[in-house]
Amino acid sequence: MINAGGALLLFVLLAGLLMLVQRAEPKKRLITLLFVLFGVYIVSAYGIFRMSSECPFTLFGRCALPQYAVRARIIAYNTLNLALFGAIVFNLLFWVVIGRYNPPASSDEIRVLGPHD
């Protein structure tokens, strides 16, 4: 079982973050990857936290039965795994269809036009 709304939101966020690495300037990809991995960790941890705390029956702010908490945690991890797998597949497909033929340009190739050009 998965949380469909959470999976869609996590998919969009994770796919966007991975797209940043893919379309980054070739010389800056490693530093971009480090920042994006930190962002993926934060998004994933927050998603797990929010989905794990969803409980159908609460009693004094906590799940009425421990089984509900365990079930919510399993659903949260299944949702995250599905969203991450989908984001990776989406980015691979994007690279195959578009990225290989249109690589991101390097900043060395940028020419600034001045008033005398």
Number of C-alpha atoms within 10 A of each C-alpha: 10 18 15 11 10 18 21 16 13 24 23 16 19 27 21 15 20 23 19 15 20 20 15 18 16 15 10 11 15 13 12 19 17 12 14 19 16 12 16 19 13 12 17 21 12 12 19 21 13 14 20 19 16 18 21 11 11 12 9 6 8 14 18 14 13 11 11 19 18 15 14 24 20 17 19 26 18 17 25 26 17 17 25 22 15 19 22 17 13 16 19 16 12 14 17 11 11 11 15 10 9 10 14 13 12 12 10 6 7 8 7 6 7 6 4 4 5
